[in-house]
């Protein structure tokens, strides 16, 4: 890092977060999608954003990815307040987003999907062509560097498992210089084994020095790899914790509703103790008569 504006020497503690949102809000007309949401993403850390359907996770992703602008609050990238005009601006700042559908072309080989939209060429003028060998070798090397040993990078990416496709997307983002990797529910449609594979490569991205935002509704997956946890509920902050300050049980409880679940439990116990109230005029199945 360079010197501070005041001329002092920068220490590790002075290093700004890669991405920092403070009291960010987003409104669509009269509809509140997000209000007062804050999070921090630092290099070499995984920040998990948890919430149920409708909690505001998708809106938060779109703001970080440059698809939507926030209406209030501040959005800082490496200490500088920023308004992202579009997803290309986010990429230029080193923010890569891997969506749940992955946006791959199933029938194209792995190496072609790896470079999709950023294909290197060789030759000049009418002899200019895709550098296929470079793409094949780079794809193979980058996947191996992340610990992904594919049988054949020429195979169609559609033949890979869901977990393997997620891992290719993560390796691609790392190769193209991402500083911040945003992952939208990467384990949502995967089984236990494939989820474990993906989480392994999420941790590998963190260990490579990236800041990772992991969007998930699964507290078990989050607690396995997360360093920070932000809980959303109906577009507002329901909690913000570091790994050392919260257990898996408490994280699960807060995400599942916490006090609301306690109230429901008490209500169910009360109903069980008082017995069901049978409406007047219902048939008595044992006697065949009608209750008065």
C-alpha positions in Angstrom: 0.0 0.0 0.0 1.2 3.6 -0.6 1.4 6.4 2.0 -1.7 7.8 3.6 -3.0 11.2 2.6 -1.6 12.6 5.8 1.9 11.4 5.0 1.9 8.6 7.7 3.0 5.1 7.0 0.3 2.6 6.3 0.1 -0.4 8.6 -1.9 -3.6 8.3 -4.6 -2.1 10.5 -4.9 0.9 8.1 -5.6 -1.3 5.1 -9.2 -0.5 4.0 -11.7 -3.3 3.3 -11.9 -4.3 -0.3 -15.6 -3.6 -0.2 -17.5 -1.8 2.5 -21.2 -1.0 2.6 -22.6 1.3 5.3 -26.3 1.7 5.9 -27.1 0.9 2.3 -30.8 1.1 1.2 -32.6 0.3 -2.0 -36.2 1.2 -2.9 -38.3 0.3 -5.8 -41.0 3.0 -5.7 -42.7 2.4 -2.3 -41.3 -1.0 -1.9 -38.3 -1.3 0.5 -35.9 -4.0 -0.8 -33.0 -3.1 1.5 -32.7 -0.6 4.4 -29.7 0.2 6.5 -27.6 -2.8 5.5 -23.9 -2.8 6.3 -21.1 -5.3 5.5 -17.4 -5.5 5.1 -15.3 -7.7 2.8 -11.6 -7.9 3.5 -8.8 -9.7 1.6 -8.4 -13.3 2.7 -11.8 -13.4 4.4 -15.2 -14.9 3.6 -18.2 -12.8 4.5 -21.4 -14.9 4.5 -24.8 -13.2 3.9 -27.6 -15.4 5.2 -31.3 -15.0 4.9 -34.5 -16.7 3.9 -36.3 -16.1 0.6 -37.3 -12.5 0.3 -34.6 -11.4 2.8 -32.9 -9.0 0.3 -30.0 -11.2 -0.6 -30.6 -10.8 -4.4 -30.9 -7.1 -4.2 -27.6 -6.9 -2.2 -25.8 -9.0 -4.9 -27.1 -6.7 -7.6 -25.8 -3.6 -5.8 -22.3 -5.1 -5.3 -22.2 -6.4 -8.9 -23.1 -3.0 -10.3 -26.5 -4.1 -11.7 -28.4 -1.7 -9.4 -27.4 1.5 -7.7 -28.1 2.0 -4.0 -30.4 4.8 -3.0 -28.9 5.7 0.3 -25.8 4.9 2.4 -22.2 4.5 1.2 -20.5 2.0 -1.0 -16.7 2.0 -0.7 -14.2 0.0 -2.7 -10.7 0.0 -1.1 -11.6 3.0 0.9 -13.0 5.2 -1.9 -16.7 5.9 -2.1 -18.0 4.6 -5.4 -21.2 4.3 -7.4 -21.0 1.5 -9.9 -22.6 2.4 -13.2 -22.8 -1.2 -14.5 -21.4 -4.7 -14.1 -18.4 -3.8 -16.3 -17.5 -1.1 -13.8 -17.6 -3.7 -11.1 -15.3 -6.0 -13.0 -12.9 -3.1 -13.6 -12.8 -2.7 -9.8 -12.0 -6.4 -9.4 -15.5 -7.5 -8.3 -16.6 -10.8 -10.0 -20.0 -12.3 -9.4 -20.8 -16.0 -10.0 -24.6 -16.4 -10.3 -26.4 -19.6 -9.4 -27.2 -20.4 -13.1 -23.4 -19.8 -13.9 -24.2 -18.4 -17.4 -22.2 -21.2 -19.2 -22.7 -22.7 -22.7 -23.3 -26.4 -22.0 -22.2 -27.8 -25.3 -19.0 -25.8 -25.5 -15.8 -27.3 -24.0 -14.5 -26.3 -20.6 -11.7 -24.2 -22.0 -14.0 -22.2 -24.2 -16.3 -21.5 -21.3 -13.3 -20.5 -19.2 -12.4 -17.7 -21.6 -15.9 -16.9 -22.8 -15.9 -13.2 -23.8 -12.2 -12.8 -23.2 -10.6 -15.1 -25.8 -6.9 -14.5 -26.6 -5.9 -14.5 -30.3 -2.8 -14.9 -32.3 -1.7 -13.7 -35.8 -2.5 -10.4 -37.5 -5.0 -9.2 -40.0 -6.7 -11.9 -42.0 -4.5 -14.5 -40.2 -5.8 -13.6 -36.8 -7.4 -16.5 -35.0 -8.2 -17.9 -31.5 -5.2 -19.1 -29.6 -6.8 -22.5 -28.8 -3.6 -24.1 -27.4 -3.0 -21.2 -25.0 -6.6 -21.4 -23.8 -6.4 -25.2 -23.3 -3.1 -25.0 -21.4 -4.1 -22.0 -19.3 -7.5 -23.6 -18.3 -5.8 -26.8 -17.3 -3.1 -25.0 -15.3 -5.5 -22.6 -13.6 -7.8 -25.4 -12.6 -4.9 -27.4 -11.2 -3.6 -24.4 -9.3 -7.0 -24.3 -7.5 -6.7 -28.0 -6.9 -9.2 -29.0 -9.6 -8.0 -31.9 -11.7 -10.4 -32.3 -14.6 -10.1 -35.4 -16.8 -10.3 -33.4 -20.0 -10.7 -29.7 -20.6 -12.1 -30.5 -24.1 -15.2 -32.1 -22.7 -18.4 -30.1 -22.9 -18.9 -28.2 -19.6 -22.5 -29.5 -19.5 -21.1 -33.0 -18.8 -19.6 -31.8 -15.5 -21.4 -32.0 -12.2 -22.9 -28.9 -10.7 -20.1 -28.7 -8.2 -17.4 -29.0 -10.9 -19.1 -26.2 -12.9 -19.1 -24.0 -9.8 -15.4 -24.7 -9.3 -14.6 -23.8 -12.9 -16.4 -20.5 -12.5 -14.4 -19.8 -9.3 -11.1 -20.6 -11.0 -12.0 -18.4 -13.9 -12.7 -15.4 -11.6 -9.4 -15.9 -9.9 -7.5 -16.1 -13.2 -9.0 -12.9 -14.5 -7.8 -10.9 -11.5 -10.8 -10.7 -9.2 -10.2 -9.2 -5.9 -13.7 -9.8 -4.6 -15.7 -12.9 -5.5 -19.4 -12.8 -5.0 -21.0 -16.3 -5.0 -24.8 -16.5 -5.3 -26.1 -19.7 -3.5 -23.3 -21.9 -5.0 -24.4 -25.0 -3.0 -28.2 -24.5 -3.3 -28.9 -27.3 -5.8 -26.1 -29.6 -4.8 -25.9 -32.7 -2.7 -23.8 -33.1 0.4 -20.6 -34.3 -1.3 -20.7 -31.8 -4.1 -21.4 -29.0 -1.6 -18.3 -30.0 0.2 -16.3 -29.8 -3.0 -17.5 -26.3 -3.8 -16.9 -25.1 -0.2 -13.3 -26.4 -0.4 -12.7 -24.2 -3.5 -14.4 -21.3 -1.9 -11.9 -21.6 0.9 -9.1 -21.9 -1.7 -10.2 -18.6 -3.2 -10.0 -17.0 0.3 -6.5 -18.6 0.8 -5.4 -17.1 -2.5 -6.1 -13.6 -1.0 -9.5 -12.8 -2.4 -12.3 -11.3 -0.4 -15.3 -13.6 -0.8 -19.0 -12.8 -0.3 -20.9 -16.1 0.1 -24.7 -15.7 -0.3 -26.5 -18.7 1.3 -29.5 -19.8 3.2 -27.6 -22.7 4.8 -26.0 -21.8 8.2 -24.1 -25.1 8.3 -22.3 -24.3 5.1 -21.7 -20.7 6.2 -20.2 -21.6 9.5 -17.8 -24.1 7.9 -16.0 -21.5 5.9 -17.2 -18.1 7.0 -15.2 -15.4 8.9 -18.0 -12.9 9.2 -21.8 -13.4 9.1 -24.5 -10.9 8.1 -28.1 -11.9 8.6 -30.9 -10.3 6.6 -34.6 -10.4 7.3 -37.1 -8.6 5.1 -34.5 -6.3 3.8 -33.0 -5.2 7.1 -30.1 -6.3 9.2 -31.0 -9.0 11.7 -27.5 -9.5 12.9 -23.8 -9.1 12.2 -21.2 -11.4 13.8 -17.6 -12.6 13.5 -16.8 -16.3 13.6 -15.5 -16.1 17.2 -18.6 -14.4 18.5 -21.3 -16.9 17.4 -21.8 -20.6 17.5 -23.4 -22.7 14.7 -26.4 -23.4 16.9 -27.0 -19.7 17.6 -26.4 -18.8 13.9 -29.0 -21.4 12.9 -31.4 -20.1 15.6 -31.1 -16.5 14.5 -31.5 -17.3 10.8 -34.5 -19.5 11.5 -36.3 -16.8 13.3 -34.9 -16.9 16.8 -37.5 -15.3 19.1 -40.3 -16.0 16.6 -39.5 -19.7 16.8 -39.6 -19.4 20.6 -43.0 -17.8 20.5 -44.3 -20.4 18.1 -43.0 -23.2 20.4 -44.7 -21.6 23.4 -48.0 -21.3 21.4 -47.8 -24.9 20.3 -47.2 -26.1 23.9 -50.1 -24.0 25.1 -52.4 -25.6 22.5 -51.2 -29.1 23.3 -51.8 -28.5 27.1 -55.3 -27.1 26.6 -56.3 -29.7 24.0 -57.9 -29.0 20.6 -61.2 -27.1 20.6 -63.7 -29.2 18.6 -66.2 -27.0 16.8 -69.9 -27.4 17.7 -71.8 -29.7 15.3 -68.9 -31.9 14.3 -69.4 -35.6 14.0 -68.2 -38.0 16.7 -66.4 -40.7 14.8 -66.4 -43.1 17.7 -70.2 -43.0 18.5 -71.5 -41.9 15.1 -73.4 -39.1 16.9 -73.1 -35.4 16.5 -71.5 -33.4 19.3 -73.8 -30.8 20.9 
